[in-house]
């Protein structure tokens, strides 16, 4: 592990090894079934529903996710991560017609990340993290799930993608508190895209792979930082800059274009070209 296990330095070899250990952390039979539903069944169902609409030449709203399916995704989230006993009850308390109305609106939503999250969080029990789970199932190539492990892994240094501090001072590493804010999620998307691009130079990787690797490293409480003496000169320089809060680095990062919205626009143009 010459490059370390940080999100910025992890090698494709170490990434694949961690990905291969994912099943060892999902041993419960119920969680295995829920895992299959979250990673395979639900995205496939949504795509089939979209394809059916396309085959009919329709652009009318469609029901992407039923209330029953939404509740099942929440159950997966609770068993897979931090258990919050009242969350499932809150989601179940939503009127089915309201859930279906919002999911139909989502199917034709032309807005950006913020607007999509705001639409979904109108439902009781649906915060930004759970809303991102719906987005991840609906647009798996555009939106990662806002999981605790993924956020902490790619924000190990306590900075957002634009170079600003996360604003939460207490705790670090796998114990870093999370505010579950829009800014945190936008930063998570940007950094996930950076990692995906770097590692996909040799092999195609997706956001689901990133999510699983972060889950493995978090469960194993992996030490993702190398000792200073084992770092390369560039790694040492970056580590020092991050520790000092390098203004030069932060200024450069703050000038980055909004890649989230750019990616969404590119995806929409691609779909338009296919229709033509």
Buried (B, 14 or more C-beta within 10 A) or exposed (E): BEBBBBBBBBBBEBBBBBBEBBEEBBEEEEBEEBBEBBBEBBBEBBBEBBEEBEEEEEEEBBBBBBBEBBBBBBBBBBBBBEEEEEBBEBBBEBEEEEBBBBBBBBBEBEEBBBEBBEBBBEBBBBBBBBBBBBBBBBBBEBBBBBBBBBBBBBBBBBBBBBBBEBEBEEEEBBEBEBEBBBBBBBBBBBBBBBBBEBBEEEEEBBBBBBBBBBBBBBBBEBEBBBEEEEBEEEBBEBBEBBEEBBEEBBEEBEEEEEBBEEBBEEEEEEEEEEEE
